[in-house]
Amino acid sequence: MGLQLSIMIVLLLFKSADLIWPMDVPDAGHLTDTAREDFAQLVVDRHGRPLRAFADRNGVWRYPVTSAEVSSDYLAALIQYEDRWFYYHPGINPLALMRAAWQNWRCGCVVSGGSTLTMQVARRFYPHSRSLTGKLQQAFRALQLEWHLSKDEILTLYLNYAPMGGVIEGVGAASLLYLDKSPAQLSLAESALLAVLPQAPSYLRPDRHPLRARKARDKVLRRLRDFHVISSDAYQQALLEAVLAYQPETPQMSPLLSRTLRERYPHKSLIKTTLDSDVQRQLENFLRQEIQQYPKAHSAAVLVLNNQSHEVIAYAGSADFADNSRFGHVDMVQAQRSPGSTMKPFIYGLA
C-alpha cells in the first residue's frame, strides 16, 4: 500500500510539473518528414549523397537522421564513451554524478560532468547556468524527457542536435561536411572521432586541429578496446587511420533543380532525387569549360535521362550557375521554347 501511494505521489508530481513547466522539444519521429525552421533543407541524389543544402534561418547546418541511418560503430562509440548505462537509467545516473563531484572536488577543477545523454539533450533545449541550481534544473528536464519519450527518440534528438563545431550540429551534418560521406558509412576511427567531438567542438574540430582530434579519438578507441566492445586487432587498425577532414563547404550541385524542388516541397527536410552526383559533377564541369569558347550571354543546358527507366540522371539548367553574364540563374531545361526549337532535337535525331 505504501509503495502504491509513493508511486501515485510521484506520478502526480510529474503531471503537476508538466502543467507548470511544459516540455517543448521536436517530434523525433518526424524530423525527416517535415521541414523545421531549425533544420537545413537537403536535396540528395539517388544514393543519399548531398546535392545542395539550404541552411536554417540561423545559418546552422543540421541534416535529419535516425539511429537506423547511422553507423553501428558510431552508436557503439557514443553509448560506450558518453553514457554506458543509457538504456538502463531514468535520465540521470546518480553514481556518475557522485563520481564526477568527487573527481572535481579532489582536482579543484572540472574533470567530468557526469551528464547522461538525456541530460545533454535537456541542456540543448533548456539552457541553464553552470551552477548547482542549473544542474538540478537539467536533471529535472532529463527526467521529464524520459517520462515522455522513448530511449530511441531521445537518442535521435542527440544525433541531430549535438554540437559539432561552428554552425554544424548533429552527426548527419558533421559526417557530410567534415568527411564527405553519409553517417551510415563511418569507419570505426571516424565514428570514435565524431562521438567525442561534442565534448569540445571548437577545440577538437578535425579540420582545424587534427592532432587534438586524433588524441581524443584514440582515447575513445582505447575505451572501446578496454571494455571489449572492439577487438585488439580492430583497435590497432583504427589507430593507423589518419584524421583527414575537409573544410566544411555546403554542397552546390544541381542548383536550379534544387531550387525548384525546394519551392515545390517547402515542408520536406530531406528531398530525394534520382540524380547521380558523380554524373552531375562531370556534366557541370564539362559545361563550365565548354561554354568558355562562346561569347558572353550564351549558355547551355543538358538533361540526362535513363532511356529504360525514364529517370533523370543529371540536370544542368545552365552552363554556370554562378556566372551572371551567362544568365546562370535561368533554368533553360524548363524555359518555354518556340515549337520549332522543340522539334529540332527530334529532327536531328531522325537525320
Secondary structure, DSSP 8 states (H G I E B T S, - for coil): -HHHHHHHHHHHHHHHHHHHS------GGGTTTS--TTS-EEEE-TTS-EEEEE--TTS-B-----GGGS-HHHHHHHHHHH-TTTTTSSS--HHHHHHHHHHHHHHTS-S-----HHHHHHHHHS---SSHHHHHHHHHHHHHHHHHS-HHHHHHHHHHHSB-STTBBSHHHHHHHHHSS-GGG--HHHHHHHHHGGGSTTTT-TTT-HHHHHHHHHHHHHHHHHTTSS-HHHHHHHHHS----------BSSHHHHHHHHHH-TT-SEEE-S--HHHHHHHHHHHHHHGGGS-TT----EEEE-TTT--EEEEESSS-TT-GGGTTTS-TTTS---HHHHHHHHHHHH-
